Amino acid sequence: MTLDTAMEVVDGVDLNGKTCVITGASSGLGRESARALAAAGAHVVLAARDAGALVATQEWIGTEVPGARITTVALDLTSLASVRRAAATIGDITPRIHVLMNNAGVMFTPFSKTADGFEIQVGTNHLGHFELTRLLIPQLAAGARIVILSSDGHYISDVDLGDINWHEREYDKFLAYGAAKTANILHMVELDRRLRDRGVRAYAVHPGMVATSLARHMTAEDVTTLREYLPRRAKRTAPQTDTRPKTTGPKIAMPDQGAATQVWAAVSPELADVGSVYLANCRIRDDAAPYALDEARAAALWELSEKLCGAEG
Ligand SMILES: NC(=O)c1ccc[n+]([C@@H]2O[C@H](COP(=O)([O-])OP(=O)(O)OC[C@H]3O[C@@H](n4cnc5c(N)ncnc54)[C@H](OP(=O)(O)O)[C@@H]3O)[C@@H](O)[C@H]2O)c1
């Protein structure tokens, strides 16, 4: 059966008694994932930075899924103080988390820094999520799943562990997004290694090209530049046996379709004994860039992230 939308993925799935935390749930893929998981009966915790958008999302899900159990939490991933407050609030809301979906993200932003001095793309997409996840680990239930939104954009670039925050190189917003999305996969690899003995598994997801607000920082010129970047980089970094389906042009999905794979990662029985994998089109894909799945680099990124976030223990 082909699973085209997130709502189709949860058809027949019962998540009553389960709690799912979704970052960036106020828009795009996070919002659609929240609706689908709520429709399956989960208590869904929506975490995002825009209070108005959170309320609007909560109301929209309430209309779409009568009786949905939704809670909202303020979370700004560009501030570790906000991340820590959000983790504490989530701790007050629920003793157990069954799905943690690290979905929030920014793409191709001009150079800027987070409150803690991190480059904004790696700071938002990886380091903020690293700290949030680290703080929530004690609450993850046996059998919990961590779903991390990455992207085929990871083919654009590996992450430079010697200069993760672009202090020593001229900033390139395309390379910075690629590096942040590579960091997402490496984070997933190390999470799965550390937590699988507890029955907690981790997955990285490419949702496809989806019509959301993510491209808000892109100019018309960027679209042309990106066309040059991606095939060139993908050719250089993708394995020789690239089995990805060849298409004549980019196929743009709607958010309810784009959210299918991350919701599948969260609920599919097919993934019960599997983790540390890259997913797209509701399937495991074996062609993530080798540098993104490198276990030694995943461990090194974990150590660096702990140091940068000032994590204890
Ligand atoms: N759309 C695609 O084609 C595509 C392709 C590959 C991967 N992805 C990945 O999919 C994920 C979801 O993106 P989307 O397409 O749904 O984009 P989106 O509609 O722009 O949603 C992104 C969400 O992240 C939130 N966010 C951004 N910065 C944040 C911060 N500092 N703190 C807390 N929340 C923050 C946004 O909140 P605000 O509205 O307040 O900014 C929004 O709720 C991203 O990780 C993206 O990299 C998307």
The ligand as an SDF file (V2000), in Angstrom:
LIG
                    3D

 48 52  0  0  0  0  0  0  0  0999 V2000
    9.7870   21.7710    3.3760 N   0  0  0  0  0  0  0  0  0  0  0  0
   10.7120   21.0480    2.8000 C   0  0  0  0  0  0  0  0  0  0  0  0
   10.7600   20.9280    1.5590 O   0  0  0  0  0  0  0  0  0  0  0  0
   11.7490   20.3430    3.6360 C   0  0  0  0  0  0  0  0  0  0  0  0
   12.6910   19.5350    2.9570 C   0  0  0  0  0  0  0  0  0  0  0  0
   13.6570   18.8730    3.7120 C   0  0  0  0  0  0  0  0  0  0  0  0
   13.6710   19.0250    5.0830 C   0  0  0  0  0  0  0  0  0  0  0  0
   12.7490   19.8150    5.7140 N   0  0  0  0  0  0  0  0  0  0  0  0
   12.8400   19.9550    7.1770 C   0  0  0  0  0  0  0  0  0  0  0  0
   11.5470   19.8440    7.7350 O   0  0  0  0  0  0  0  0  0  0  0  0
   11.5020   20.5560    8.9740 C   0  0  0  0  0  0  0  0  0  0  0  0
   10.1950   21.3270    9.0750 C   0  0  0  0  0  0  0  0  0  0  0  0
   10.2100   22.3570    8.1130 O   0  0  0  0  0  0  0  0  0  0  0  0
    8.9150   22.8970    7.3560 P   0  0  0  0  0  0  0  0  0  0  0  0
    9.1460   22.6130    5.9180 O   0  0  0  0  0  0  0  0  0  0  0  0
    7.6810   22.4530    7.9980 O   0  0  0  0  0  0  0  0  0  0  0  0
    9.1360   24.4700    7.5550 O   0  0  0  0  0  0  0  0  0  0  0  0
    8.2540   25.6000    8.2740 P   0  0  0  0  0  0  0  0  0  0  0  0
    6.8490   25.5750    7.7640 O   0  0  0  0  0  0  0  0  0  0  0  0
    9.0340   26.8390    8.1220 O   0  0  0  0  0  0  0  0  0  0  0  0
    8.2370   25.1240    9.7910 O   0  0  0  0  0  0  0  0  0  0  0  0
    9.3810   25.2320   10.5770 C   0  0  0  0  0  0  0  0  0  0  0  0
    8.9620   25.3270   12.0230 C   0  0  0  0  0  0  0  0  0  0  0  0
   10.1560   25.4830   12.8090 O   0  0  0  0  0  0  0  0  0  0  0  0
    9.9360   26.5660   13.7050 C   0  0  0  0  0  0  0  0  0  0  0  0
   11.1620   27.2280   14.1280 N   0  0  0  0  0  0  0  0  0  0  0  0
   12.0650   27.8730   13.3750 C   0  0  0  0  0  0  0  0  0  0  0  0
   13.0110   28.4210   14.1590 N   0  0  0  0  0  0  0  0  0  0  0  0
   12.6870   28.0960   15.4310 C   0  0  0  0  0  0  0  0  0  0  0  0
   13.2450   28.3870   16.6910 C   0  0  0  0  0  0  0  0  0  0  0  0
   14.3320   29.1540   16.8090 N   0  0  0  0  0  0  0  0  0  0  0  0
   12.6550   27.8970   17.7810 N   0  0  0  0  0  0  0  0  0  0  0  0
   11.5270   27.1600   17.6950 C   0  0  0  0  0  0  0  0  0  0  0  0
   10.9320   26.8760   16.5320 N   0  0  0  0  0  0  0  0  0  0  0  0
   11.5020   27.3470   15.4170 C   0  0  0  0  0  0  0  0  0  0  0  0
    9.0620   27.5180   12.9110 C   0  0  0  0  0  0  0  0  0  0  0  0
    8.4910   28.4930   13.7630 O   0  0  0  0  0  0  0  0  0  0  0  0
    8.3520   30.0350   13.2530 P   0  0  0  0  0  0  0  0  0  0  0  0
    7.2100   30.0060   12.2800 O   0  0  0  0  0  0  0  0  0  0  0  0
    8.1100   30.7920   14.5040 O   0  0  0  0  0  0  0  0  0  0  0  0
    9.6470   30.3940   12.5850 O   0  0  0  0  0  0  0  0  0  0  0  0
    8.0790   26.5340   12.3210 C   0  0  0  0  0  0  0  0  0  0  0  0
    7.0920   26.1790   13.2610 O   0  0  0  0  0  0  0  0  0  0  0  0
   12.7730   21.4110    9.0270 C   0  0  0  0  0  0  0  0  0  0  0  0
   13.6850   20.8300    9.9290 O   0  0  0  0  0  0  0  0  0  0  0  0
   13.3100   21.3330    7.6070 C   0  0  0  0  0  0  0  0  0  0  0  0
   14.7160   21.4490    7.5510 O   0  0  0  0  0  0  0  0  0  0  0  0
   11.7790   20.4610    5.0190 C   0  0  0  0  0  0  0  0  0  0  0  0
  1  2  1  0
  2  3  2  0
  2  4  1  0
  4  5  1  0
  4 48  2  0
  5  6  2  0
  6  7  1  0
  7  8  2  0
  8  9  1  0
  8 48  1  0
  9 10  1  0
  9 46  1  0
 10 11  1  0
 11 12  1  0
 11 44  1  0
 12 13  1  0
 13 14  1  0
 14 15  2  0
 14 16  1  0
 14 17  1  0
 17 18  1  0
 18 19  2  0
 18 20  1  0
 18 21  1  0
 21 22  1  0
 22 23  1  0
 23 24  1  0
 23 42  1  0
 24 25  1  0
 25 26  1  0
 25 36  1  0
 26 27  1  0
 26 35  1  0
 27 28  2  0
 28 29  1  0
 29 30  1  0
 29 35  2  0
 30 31  1  0
 30 32  2  0
 32 33  1  0
 33 34  2  0
 34 35  1  0
 36 37  1  0
 36 42  1  0
 37 38  1  0
 38 39  2  0
 38 40  1  0
 38 41  1  0
 42 43  1  0
 44 45  1  0
 44 46  1  0
 46 47  1  0
M  CHG  2   8   1  16  -1
M  END
$$$$
